[in-house]
């Protein structure tokens, strides 16, 4: 087989948030494919970096009173720790804030400038007067101008897939301050992508770099009409790289983020002495990008345009995957299914999730579902019941004598599994991991039937059949090792354990074609345990948010009583002082509960209808279900935060909040006024 040179990337995680199990779909899929290519003997390298620039980081740094570099460095450490814990192995992990990335940005920018498709013009842009900053696309929400879906981002609609300018949004609202932004003029630089329309038509349809469904999507959604100029600059203040030939303007984060793939490669080449040109300027080097479908158009329209004009290799393949749901629904903090990577591996083995995702991921951009019951059953049945079980039922019987000197007659099982290895390899190559796992489990079923038929646990009791016992266990352990080689890209820990058990390294995919004989077998230790149900439950419980009706400080409070005084031990008082102007912004009103009912799908919530007097009604969801029965609340006076922004919940729109205290659980107490107070009265 000809040795290939393959450069692989995943989308860069943003430095303003932690890695969660939805992100892991992409990084695990990519890591598995890279490990497969390396096991096949190819020179395959996996590059990534933290995406660090933009308004979000700048605003967070301002809020925390820290320099941006401190924020991004801390988050990069967290990201790298999460990836390592999940056994995701990059050849290099860098940052878009590196000098290497600045250097590549300048090279590409000069190429785009030279092509003559950069336009400069003064535009009106949404500006947050309260925060005193221009608003990035993702910091504006409003109604989609095409399908009229509400609460959509300023650059694209998650419902219909349309892209647009934030100024096109209907009823835009700043996500920074919650105020309505105003229009303000500033100089911007644009890439006139339409001038590369012919190239993009050809590349997206005929290069073979895209899945058919992605190519068809681009043709029907974007390339069927003139492409809009791409705004690639942002005015100060902005955290990023200042554009060398346009002082006061900065490259937009979506310009320098994908360039991070190249910047990370350059960083690695300088560390290792590798030839950079052989990775990004050699037509024989394959370039694979793994991305989610939400950013497909950036990587299939803007990115190839930048690469072409900058003089870098175009992608060989842009593999687009779908989103993750959990138990058939979007990940939810309230339900405990928005699980951070760190919370996953705190309770469960990385091997479980690596295998489950592999069993679900095909070469199409379809969504996958993490059904937690299926997750438990599938891992237990396949990995523990079929794969590891082969070793546990054979290895302990040949610890003292080792494997047979010559490979016994197994009725053709080993050569059949070796032949299946070619089909499994092709499934891996096509990024159809689900098919690869199915084929591996078919081999496992045949191997287990053989062990069941010969029952080594019975042979061990017959002194005259010890030679046959050794042969049966030799066959069983060789079939087990074949499975582990095929699963090594998915389960690197099991591969290492198998190397130790059988005293032989796994160096190449083709090791599966030659049986081991005459080698010692180490003392058997458990290779993998069943998925603990308690671990799943603990992970979900740890991922649940405390309900908004019970603030954190109140939930942590404790009460102690004495004969002479009443004291409250709680979290320390908030040191930051507010002015009377800040306080009067909160409109606290007396309200009467005129209706109350349970929310069957919610663990903590009751649905309250409140009267604030004068015919004013509010629908409020309150996390007080554990302490109050609905029928006991009707007619009661409570205190309501009347000017809280409405919040769309799964169960309906919540239009306020009732004020409560207590420890949580059954220890929750609604705040009520003295007799004489009337609905609608304001608290002063």
C-alpha positions in Angstrom: 0.0 0.0 0.0 1.3 3.4 -1.0 2.1 5.6 2.1 -0.2 8.6 2.1 0.4 12.1 3.6 -2.8 13.3 5.3 -3.4 16.5 7.2 -6.6 16.5 9.3 -8.4 19.2 11.3 -11.4 19.6 13.5 -13.3 22.9 13.9 -11.6 25.1 16.5 -13.4 25.3 19.9 -14.1 28.8 21.0 -12.2 30.1 24.0 -15.3 31.3 25.8 -16.8 28.0 26.8 -16.0 24.5 28.0 -16.1 21.3 25.9 -19.4 19.4 26.2 -20.6 16.0 24.8 -22.1 17.7 21.7 -18.6 19.0 20.8 -17.1 15.6 21.4 -19.1 14.1 18.5 -16.7 15.9 16.1 -13.4 15.5 18.0 -14.0 11.8 18.7 -15.0 11.1 15.1 -11.9 12.9 13.8 -9.6 11.2 16.4 -10.9 7.8 15.5 -10.3 8.4 11.8 -6.8 9.7 12.4 -5.9 6.8 14.6 -7.1 4.4 11.9 -4.9 6.1 9.2 -1.9 5.9 11.5 -2.5 2.3 12.2 -2.6 1.7 8.4 0.9 3.1 8.3 0.1 6.5 6.8 1.8 9.8 7.7 -1.4 11.3 9.2 -1.3 14.4 11.4 -4.1 16.0 13.4 -4.0 19.7 14.0 -6.3 22.0 16.0 -6.2 25.2 18.1 -8.3 27.4 20.3 -10.4 30.0 18.5 -9.6 33.0 20.6 -10.6 36.3 19.0 -13.8 38.3 18.9 -16.2 40.4 20.8 -17.3 37.7 23.3 -13.7 37.3 24.7 -13.3 41.1 24.8 -16.5 41.7 26.8 -15.8 38.8 29.2 -12.3 40.2 29.9 -13.8 43.6 30.6 -16.4 42.1 32.9 -13.8 40.1 34.9 -11.2 42.8 34.9 -8.6 40.6 33.3 -6.5 40.8 30.1 -7.9 38.7 27.2 -4.7 36.6 27.1 -5.4 35.4 30.7 -8.9 34.4 29.8 -7.9 32.5 26.6 -4.8 30.8 28.2 -6.9 29.4 31.1 -9.6 28.1 28.7 -7.0 26.5 26.4 -5.6 24.6 29.4 -9.1 23.4 30.2 -9.8 22.3 26.6 -6.6 20.4 26.4 -7.3 18.6 29.7 -10.7 17.6 28.5 -9.4 16.3 25.1 -6.6 14.3 26.8 -9.0 12.8 29.3 -11.2 11.6 26.3 -8.1 10.2 24.6 -8.2 12.7 21.8 -4.6 12.9 20.5 -3.6 16.0 18.5 -0.3 16.2 16.8 -0.4 19.9 17.7 -2.8 22.1 19.5 -2.2 25.8 19.1 -4.0 29.1 19.4 -5.4 31.6 16.8 -3.7 34.3 18.9 -0.3 32.9 18.0 2.4 34.7 15.9 2.2 31.8 13.5 -1.4 32.5 12.9 -0.8 36.2 12.4 1.9 35.4 9.9 -0.4 33.1 7.8 -3.3 35.6 8.1 -1.0 38.2 6.5 0.0 35.9 3.7 -3.6 35.0 2.8 -4.7 38.6 3.2 -2.0 39.8 0.8 -3.1 37.1 -1.7 -6.8 38.2 -1.5 -5.8 41.8 -1.8 -3.7 41.1 -4.9 -6.6 39.4 -6.5 -8.5 42.7 -6.5 -11.7 41.4 -4.8 -11.4 43.5 -1.6 -13.8 46.3 -1.3 -13.8 49.1 1.3 -16.9 51.0 2.2 -18.5 52.8 5.0 -21.5 51.0 6.4 -24.1 51.3 9.1 -23.7 48.7 11.7 -25.7 47.8 14.8 -24.1 49.5 17.9 -24.9 48.9 21.5 -24.9 52.3 23.2 -25.0 50.9 26.6 -22.0 48.6 26.1 -20.3 51.1 23.8 -19.4 48.5 21.2 -20.3 47.4 17.7 -22.2 44.1 17.8 -20.8 40.9 16.3 -23.4 38.9 14.4 -23.8 36.4 17.3 -24.4 39.2 19.7 -27.7 40.2 18.0 -30.9 38.2 18.1 -34.2 38.9 16.4 -36.7 37.6 13.9 -35.4 35.9 10.7 -36.2 38.2 7.7 -36.9 35.1 5.5 -38.9 32.6 7.5 -39.9 34.9 10.4 -38.6 32.5 13.1 -38.0 34.4 16.3 -34.9 34.6 18.5 -32.4 33.9 15.7 -28.7 34.9 15.5 -27.6 37.9 13.5 -25.8 36.0 10.8 -27.9 32.9 10.1 -31.2 31.3 10.9 -31.1 27.9 12.7 -34.6 27.1 11.5 -34.4 27.7 7.7 -30.6 28.0 7.2 -30.8 31.4 5.6 -27.8 33.8 6.0 -28.1 37.5 6.2 -26.7 40.7 7.8 -27.6 41.5 11.4 -29.2 44.7 10.1 -31.7 42.6 8.2 -33.1 41.1 11.4 -36.6 42.1 12.4 -36.8 43.6 16.0 -33.0 43.1 16.8 -32.0 43.0 20.4 -28.4 43.2 21.8 -27.4 40.0 23.6 -24.8 42.1 25.5 -27.1 44.6 27.3 -30.6 43.5 26.3 -31.3 46.9 24.7 -32.3 47.8 21.2 -29.1 48.6 19.2 -28.8 51.7 17.0 -27.2 52.2 13.6 -23.8 53.7 13.5 -21.4 54.1 10.6 -17.9 52.6 10.4 -15.4 51.6 7.7 -15.5 47.9 6.7 -13.6 45.7 4.3 -15.4 43.1 2.2 -14.4 40.1 0.1 -16.4 40.1 -3.1 -16.9 36.3 -3.2 -19.2 36.6 -6.2 -16.1 37.1 -8.4 -15.1 33.5 -7.5 -18.6 32.1 -8.2 -17.5 30.1 -11.2 -14.7 28.5 -9.3 -17.0 27.6 -6.4 -19.6 26.1 -8.7 -16.9 23.8 -10.1 -15.2 23.0 -6.9 -18.4 22.2 -4.8 -20.0 20.1 -7.5 -17.0 18.2 -9.2 -14.0 18.1 -6.8 -15.4 15.2 -4.8 -14.5 17.1 -1.6 -18.1 17.3 -0.4 -20.8 14.8 0.5 -23.6 14.8 -2.1 -26.2 16.3 0.3 -23.8 19.1 1.2 -23.1 19.9 -2.5 -26.8 19.9 -3.3 -27.5 22.1 -0.3 -24.9 24.7 -1.4 -26.3 24.6 -5.0 -29.8 25.2 -3.9 -29.3 27.6 -1.0 -26.3 29.8 -2.0 -24.9 29.2 -5.5 -28.3 29.6 -7.3 -28.0 33.4 -6.9 -25.2 36.0 -6.6 -23.1 35.6 -3.5 -23.1 38.5 -1.0 -19.8 40.2 -0.3 -18.3 38.8 2.9 -17.5 41.4 5.7 -14.1 40.4 6.9 -13.3 43.3 9.2 -14.4 44.8 12.5 -13.7 48.3 13.9 -12.1 48.9 17.2 -12.7 48.1 20.0 -12.1 44.4 19.1 -9.9 41.6 20.4 -7.9 40.2 17.4 -5.3 41.0 14.8 -5.2 44.5 13.4 -5.2 44.5 9.6 -1.7 45.7 8.6 -2.9 47.9 5.7 -6.1 49.2 7.4 -5.2 50.7 10.8 -8.0 50.7 13.3 -9.7 47.7 11.7 -9.3 44.0 12.7 -9.8 40.8 10.9 -13.2 39.3 11.8 -12.9 36.2 13.9 -14.3 34.1 11.0 -11.3 35.2 8.9 -8.5 34.2 11.2 -10.2 31.1 12.8 -10.0 28.6 9.9 -6.5 30.0 9.2 -5.7 28.5 12.6 -5.5 25.1 10.9 -2.5 26.4 8.9 -1.1 28.4 11.8 -1.1 25.3 14.0 0.6 23.3 11.3 3.3 26.0 11.0 3.8 26.0 14.8 4.3 22.2 14.7 6.7 22.4 11.8 8.8 24.9 13.6 8.8 22.7 16.7 9.7 19.5 14.9 11.7 20.7 11.9 9.1 19.4 9.4 8.9 21.0 6.0 5.8 23.3 6.1 5.5 23.5 2.3 5.1 19.7 2.0 1.9 20.0 4.1 0.1 23.0 2.6 1.7 23.5 -0.8 2.1 19.9 -2.0 -0.7 18.5 -4.2 0.1 15.0 -3.0 -0.8 15.9 0.6 -4.4 15.2 1.4 -6.3 17.8 3.5 -9.3 16.6 5.5 -11.6 18.9 7.5 -14.2 17.6 10.0 -16.9 20.1 10.8 -20.5 20.4 12.0 -23.3 21.2 9.5 -23.9 24.6 11.2 -20.6 26.0 9.8 -20.6 24.1 6.4 -21.0 27.2 4.3 -18.0 28.9 5.8 -15.8 25.9 5.1 -17.2 25.3 1.6 -17.5 28.8 0.2 -15.4 31.4 2.0 -12.6 29.0 3.1 -11.8 27.5 -0.3 -11.8 31.0 -1.8 -9.3 32.2 0.8 -7.1 29.1 0.2 -7.1 29.5 -3.5 -6.3 33.2 -3.5 -3.7 32.8 -0.7 -1.9 30.0 -2.6 -2.6 27.1 -0.2 -3.9 23.6 -1.0 -7.6 23.2 -1.3 -9.4 20.6 0.9 -9.4 17.0 -0.3 -12.5 16.4 1.8 -14.8 18.5 4.0 -16.7 16.0 6.1 -19.8 17.4 7.6 -21.5 15.7 10.6 -24.9 16.4 12.2 -25.8 17.5 15.7 -26.3 15.5 19.0 -29.5 15.0 20.8 -29.9 13.3 24.1 -32.8 11.0 24.7 -34.4 12.4 21.5 -34.2 16.0 22.6 -31.9 19.0 22.5 -29.3 19.0 25.3 -30.9 20.6 28.3 -29.3 22.1 31.4 -32.6 21.8 33.2 -32.8 18.1 32.4 -29.2 17.4 33.1 -28.4 16.4 29.5 -26.2 19.4 28.7 -23.2 17.4 29.9 -19.7 18.9 30.0 -16.9 16.6 29.0 -15.4 17.0 32.5 -18.6 15.9 34.0 -18.8 12.9 31.7 -15.4 11.5 32.4 -15.8 12.2 36.1 -18.4 9.5 36.2 -17.9 7.3 33.2 -15.1 5.7 31.1 -14.1 7.6 27.9 -14.2 4.2 26.1 -17.9 3.9 26.5 -18.7 7.2 24.7 -16.0 6.6 22.1 -17.6 3.3 21.1 -21.2 4.5 21.3 -20.5 7.5 19.1 -18.6 5.3 16.6 -21.6 2.9 16.5 -23.8 5.8 15.5 -21.7 7.9 13.1 -22.1 7.3 9.4 -20.6 9.2 6.4 -23.7 11.4 6.1 -24.4 14.6 8.0 -27.3 13.2 9.9 -28.0 14.0 13.6 -27.3 11.3 16.1 -29.0 10.6 19.4 -27.4 9.6 22.7 -30.1 7.5 24.2 -28.8 6.8 27.7 -30.6 3.4 28.1 -29.3 2.3 24.7 -25.9 3.6 25.6 -25.8 1.4 28.7 -27.2 -1.7 27.0 -25.1 -1.4 23.8 -21.8 -0.9 25.5 -22.5 -3.7 28.0 -23.6 -6.1 25.2 -21.0 -5.3 22.6 -17.8 -4.4 24.4 -18.2 -6.3 27.7 -20.4 -9.2 26.5 -18.8 -9.9 23.1 -15.3 -8.5 23.0 -13.8 -8.5 26.5 -15.7 -11.6 27.3 -13.6 -13.5 24.8 -10.4 -12.7 26.8 -12.0 -13.2 30.2 -13.1 -16.7 29.3 -9.8 -17.9 27.9 -6.7 -16.0 29.1 -6.7 -17.3 32.7 -6.5 -20.9 31.5 -3.2 -20.4 29.5 -1.4 -18.0 31.9 1.0 -20.7 32.9 1.6 -22.4 29.5 1.1 -19.5 27.0 -0.2 -19.8 23.5 0.2 -23.0 21.4 3.4 -23.3 19.4 1.5 -23.6 16.1 -1.9 -22.1 15.3 -4.6 -24.8 15.7 -7.3 -25.6 13.2 -10.2 -23.2 13.9 -12.5 -24.1 11.0 -11.5 -21.0 9.0 -12.5 -18.4 11.7 -9.2 -16.5 11.8 -8.8 -16.2 8.0 -12.4 -15.2 7.6 -12.0 -12.5 10.2 -8.7 -11.4 8.5 -10.6 -11.1 5.2 -13.3 -9.0 7.0 -10.6 -6.7 8.0 -10.4 -5.3 4.5 -14.1 -4.5 4.5 -13.8 -3.0 8.0 -10.9 -0.8 6.8 -12.9 0.4 3.8 -15.8 1.4 6.1 -13.3 3.4 8.3 -11.8 5.0 5.2 -15.2 6.2 4.1 -15.8 7.6 7.6 -18.7 5.2 8.0 -17.8 4.2 11.6 -21.2 2.7 12.3 -20.8 0.2 9.5 -17.2 -0.6 10.7 -18.6 -1.4 14.2 -21.3 -3.6 12.8 -18.8 -5.6 10.9 -16.5 -6.0 13.9 -19.4 -7.3 16.0 -20.2 -9.9 13.3 -16.7 -11.2 13.8 -17.2 -11.1 17.6 -20.4 -13.2 17.3 -18.6 -15.9 15.3 -15.8 -16.0 17.8 -18.1 -16.2 20.8 -20.0 -19.1 19.3 -16.8 -21.0 18.9 -15.9 -20.5 22.6 -19.4 -21.4 23.7 -19.2 -24.6 21.6 -15.9 -25.7 23.1 -16.4 -24.4 26.7 -12.8 -24.1 28.0 -14.1 -23.7 31.5 -15.2 -27.4 31.2 -12.1 -28.6 29.5 -9.9 -27.3 32.3 -11.4 -29.9 34.6 -10.2 -32.9 32.4 -6.5 -33.6 32.8 -6.5 -35.5 29.5 -7.6 -32.4 27.5 -5.1 -29.8 28.6 -3.5 -29.7 25.1 -7.0 -29.1 23.6 -7.7 -26.5 26.2 -4.5 -24.6 25.2 -5.5 -24.8 21.5 -9.0 -23.5 22.1 -7.7 -20.6 24.3 -5.1 -19.8 21.6 -7.8 -19.6 19.0 -10.0 -17.5 21.3 -7.3 -15.0 22.2 -6.2 -14.6 18.6 -9.8 -13.9 17.6 -10.0 -11.5 20.5 -6.8 -9.7 19.4 -8.1 -9.4 15.8 -11.2 -7.6 17.2 -9.0 -5.3 19.3 -6.9 -4.3 16.3 -10.1 -3.4 14.4 -11.3 -1.5 17.4 -7.9 0.1 18.3 -8.8 3.5 16.7 -11.9 3.6 18.8 -10.6 2.0 22.0 -6.9 2.9 22.5 -6.9 1.9 26.2 -8.2 -1.6 25.3 -5.5 -1.9 22.7 -2.8 -1.0 25.2 -4.2 -3.5 27.7 -4.2 -6.2 25.1 -0.6 -5.6 24.2 0.3 -6.1 27.9 -1.9 -9.3 28.2 -0.4 -11.0 25.1 3.1 -9.5 25.4 3.0 -8.3 21.8 2.6 -4.7 20.5 -0.1 -3.8 18.0 1.9 -1.9 15.4 -0.1 -2.1 12.2 -3.6 -2.9 10.9 -2.2 -5.9 9.1 -1.1 -7.5 12.4 -4.7 -8.9 12.3 -3.7 -11.1 9.4 -1.1 -13.2 11.3 -2.0 -15.2 14.4 0.2 -15.1 17.5 1.8 -18.4 18.6 4.1 -19.5 21.4 3.9 -16.2 23.3 3.4 -15.9 27.0 0.1 -14.7 28.4 0.1 -12.3 31.4 -2.0 -12.7 34.5 -5.5 -11.7 33.4 -7.0 -8.6 35.0 -10.4 -7.1 34.2 -10.1 -5.1 30.9 -13.5 -3.3 31.1 -16.4 -3.1 33.6 -20.1 -2.8 32.7 -21.5 0.7 32.4 -22.5 1.7 36.0 -26.1 2.9 36.0 -25.2 4.9 39.1 -22.5 6.7 37.0 -25.1 7.7 34.4 -27.5 9.0 37.1 -24.7 10.9 38.9 -23.6 12.5 35.6 -27.1 13.7 34.9 -27.7 14.9 38.4 -24.5 16.9 38.5 -25.4 18.5 35.2 -28.7 19.9 36.3 -29.0 23.6 37.0 -30.5 24.9 40.3 -33.9 26.2 39.4 -34.1 29.9 38.8 -36.7 30.4 41.4 -34.2 29.5 44.1 -31.0 31.6 43.8 -27.7 29.8 44.6 -27.1 31.9 47.7 -30.4 31.0 49.1 -30.1 27.3 48.2 -26.8 27.2 50.2 -28.2 28.9 53.3 -28.7 27.2 56.6 -30.7 28.2 59.7 -29.8 27.9 63.4 -32.0 28.9 66.3 -31.3 30.0 69.9 -33.5 31.0 72.8 -32.5 34.6 72.7 -32.0 35.3 69.0 -32.5 34.2 65.4 -29.5 34.0 63.2 -29.0 33.1 59.6 -25.8 31.5 58.3 -25.6 31.9 54.6 -23.1 32.7 51.9 -21.3 36.0 52.6 -23.2 39.1 51.6 -22.4 40.5 48.2 -19.6 43.0 48.6 -20.4 45.0 45.4 -22.7 47.9 46.3 -25.5 49.1 44.0 -27.0 52.5 43.8 -30.6 53.4 44.6 -31.0 53.8 40.8 -30.0 50.2 40.3 -32.4 49.0 42.9 -35.5 50.9 41.6 -35.0 49.2 38.2 -36.4 46.0 39.8 -40.2 46.3 39.8 -41.3 44.2 42.8 -45.1 43.9 43.0 -47.7 42.2 45.2 -49.5 39.5 43.3 -52.3 37.1 44.0 -52.2 33.5 42.8 -55.5 33.0 41.0 -54.6 29.6 39.5 -51.9 27.0 40.1 -51.3 23.6 38.5 -48.6 21.0 38.1 -46.3 20.8 35.1 -46.2 17.0 34.5 -43.0 17.0 32.4 -41.1 19.1 35.0 -39.5 17.8 38.2 -39.5 21.1 40.2 -42.0 23.5 38.5 -45.5 24.6 39.2 -47.4 26.9 36.8 -48.9 29.9 38.4 -51.3 32.5 37.1 -50.8 35.8 39.0 -53.0 38.8 39.2 -51.2 42.1 39.6 -54.4 44.1 39.9 -56.2 46.2 37.3 -56.7 43.2 35.0 -53.0 42.5 34.7 -52.2 38.8 34.5 -48.9 37.0 34.4 -48.0 33.3 33.7 -45.0 32.3 35.9 -43.2 28.9 36.3 -41.8 28.6 39.8 -39.5 25.9 41.2 -41.6 25.3 44.3 -43.2 21.9 43.5 -41.4 20.1 46.3 -42.7 22.4 49.0 -46.2 23.4 47.9 -49.4 21.8 46.5 -51.1 23.8 43.8 -54.4 23.9 45.6 -52.8 25.4 48.7 -51.5 28.4 46.7 -54.7 29.6 45.1 -55.7 33.0 46.7 -52.4 33.5 48.4 -50.5 36.8 48.1 -46.8 36.6 46.9 -44.1 38.9 45.8 -43.4 39.0 42.0 -40.6 40.4 40.0 -42.8 42.1 37.4 -40.3 43.5 34.9 -38.2 40.4 34.4 -37.7 39.7 30.7 -40.0 36.9 29.5 -38.3 33.5 29.2 -39.5 30.9 26.7 -39.3 27.5 28.4 -40.1 24.1 27.1 -43.5 24.2 28.9 -44.5 27.8 27.9 -43.6 31.4 28.4 -42.6 32.5 31.9 -43.4 36.2 32.4 -41.9 36.9 35.8 -40.6 35.3 39.0 -42.0 34.8 42.5 -39.6 35.6 45.3 -38.7 32.7 47.7 -36.0 31.7 50.2 -34.9 28.4 51.8 -32.5 25.5 51.4 -34.2 23.9 48.4 -36.0 20.6 48.3 -39.0 20.8 50.6 -37.3 23.7 52.5 -38.6 26.5 50.3 -40.6 29.5 51.6 -42.5 32.0 49.5 -42.2 35.6 50.6 -45.7 37.0 51.5 -46.8 40.6 52.6 -48.6 41.5 55.8 -52.4 41.7 55.8 -53.7 44.8 54.0 -51.4 44.5 51.0 -53.2 44.4 47.7 -52.3 43.0 44.3 -50.4 45.5 42.2 -48.8 47.4 45.1 -45.1 48.1 44.5 -42.5 47.3 47.1 -40.2 50.2 48.1 
